[in-house]
Amino acid sequence: MIKKTSPAKSGLLLGFLFGLIMVLEFVIMYVIGMKSLVNSSAGLIVNSANYLILPLLFIFLGCNNYKNNINNGNITLSECLKVGISITFVASIIYAAFNVIFNIVFPDFVNEMIEISKEAMISKTPNLTVEQLEAGMTMIKKFMNPFIVFPVTLAMYSFFGLIYSLIIGAFVKTKNLNSNI
């Protein structure tokens, strides 16, 4: 009996690589200085890469790898979903765990990000009232809590993985010649 690799298992390595890339981006941005990158094109590029370009790329690579190297040139939409969600879920676990550990090791980072966010809010909407500013700061502080960051990151990247896998699956799926459907 031939042992077949599951679609979800086939995406683990790519998910690990995606997670490592996001961690490296974060470390580089931290070393360069987050404050200088918040309202710059570099920050926009990194966000676009993490939420759009890299997930699409890794899901596409994962689906094509499963299709061509594991499943004899066939892949269904459901297999694309399993590959894509596993890639983004593994990446999000790595990134969220790193983020929580980083915030524990460097507690001043959270305060620095809150201050950067406050300055950005004031510069973008200078007519904010004190109450509106405090409400915004309270919300930001809540979302920097590790017990919130971790599950929200997992859910968000898994949701993006679902959407992107549906899109990519529509293009790379093949009709299974062995089924009656």
N, C-alpha and C positions, 0 to 999 in steps of 0.2 A: 504494500500500500504506500503510495506516494504522499509524503507529508506536505501539505499546502500551507503557505504563509497567508495569514488573514490580512485583509486590507488595512485594518487598524494597526496591526503589528508592522506592516511594511512601511508605515509613515513615522515610526518612532525615531529613526536616525535623523530624518529631515526635520522633525520637530525639535530634536535636541540641538541641531545646528542652528535653526531659526532662533531658539531661545538664547543660545550663546551669542549670536550676532546682536540680539537686542541688549543683552547684558554688556557686551563690548561697546556698543553705541552709548549706553548710559554712562559707563565708566569714562569714555572719551569726553563726553559732554561735561561730566563732573570735573574732570581734570582741566579742560579748557575754561570752564566757568559757565555755569548755568545762566547766570544773570545776563551775560552778554549774548546768549543764544535764544532767550525767551521770545523776543519780538524780532528775530532776524530770519533771514531766508534759510539759514542752516537748521534752525529749529523746525521750520516748516518742512524741510526736506526729510529730516529724521522722523517726524510724525507721519509724513506721507509714506515713507519707507516702512515703518512699523505697522501701520494700519491698512495699507493698500498694496504697495508694491511687493514687499517681502512675502506676505501671506499668499498673494496670488501666485507669485513665482514658486514658492515651496509647494503649494497645493498642486500646481500644474506639474511640477517635477515629480511629485509623489504619485499622482494619478498616472502619468506616463510611465513611470518606473513600474508600477504595479501592472499596468496594461501590457507593456512590452517585455518585461523581464520576469514576471512572476505568473501572469495569467494568460499566457499564449496569445497575446494580441487582443484580448477581450476585457472590457470593463463595463459595468453597469453604473447607472446613476447612484444606486445605493452604495456600491463599492467606492465610488468617488466621494460620497459623503463620509464614509467611514475613514478613508485615507485623509481627507482634508480636515475633518474635525479632530482626528488623532494628532495630526501635525500641529494644529493651532493649540490644542489642549496641552500637549507636552511642552510646547514653547511657552505657553502662558504660566504653567507651573514653575518652570525654571525662572522666568522673568519675575513673577510675583514673589517667589521664595527669595530671590536675590534682593528684590526691593525691600522686603520686610527685614531681612538680615542687615542690609545696608542702613536702613533707618534705625535699627537697634544699635549698630556699631557707631554710626555717626548721627547722634540725635540732633545736632545743630543743623543738619541738612533740612529737616522738616521745618524748622523755624525760618531758615533761609528761603525755602520755597514759599512759605506763607507770606513772607515779606515781599518777595518778588511778585507774587500774585496780587497782593494788596496794591503795590505800586502800579502794576498793569491795569488793575480795575480803576484806579484813580486817574491814570493818564488817558484811558479810553473813554471813561464817562466822568468828567470832572464835576458834574452837577449831582453826584450821588450824595444822599443824606448820610449822616452818621449811622442811622439805624440800618439803612440798606447796606452800607459797607460792613457793618458788624454782622449782619445776617449772611452776607457773602463769605466773610471770614469764618464764621461758625460752620458753614457748609463745607468749606475747603478743609478745615480742621477735621471734620467728621470723616471726609473721604481720604484723609491721610492716615487714619487709624489702621493698623495692620489687620485687624479683624474685619475691616471693610475692604481694604485694598486687595487682599488675597482673593476672596470670592468674586469680587466685582471684576478683577482682571481675568479670572478663569471664565466667568460668564461672558464677558465682552469678547474675548478672543474666540471662544467657542461659537458664539453667535456669528462673528465675522467669518469663521471657518465654515459654518453652515451655509451662509449666503454665497461666499466665494466658491465653495464646493459645488453648489447647485449650478452656478454660472459655468464653471469649468467643466463640470460633468455633462452639461448640455452639449458641449463641444467635443469632448474626448470619448464619450460613451460609444460603445459599438453594439450592434444588434447581435445578440447571442443566437447563433445558428442552431444550437441544440435545443432551444426551448420552443414551445408551441405558441408563445405569445406574439 
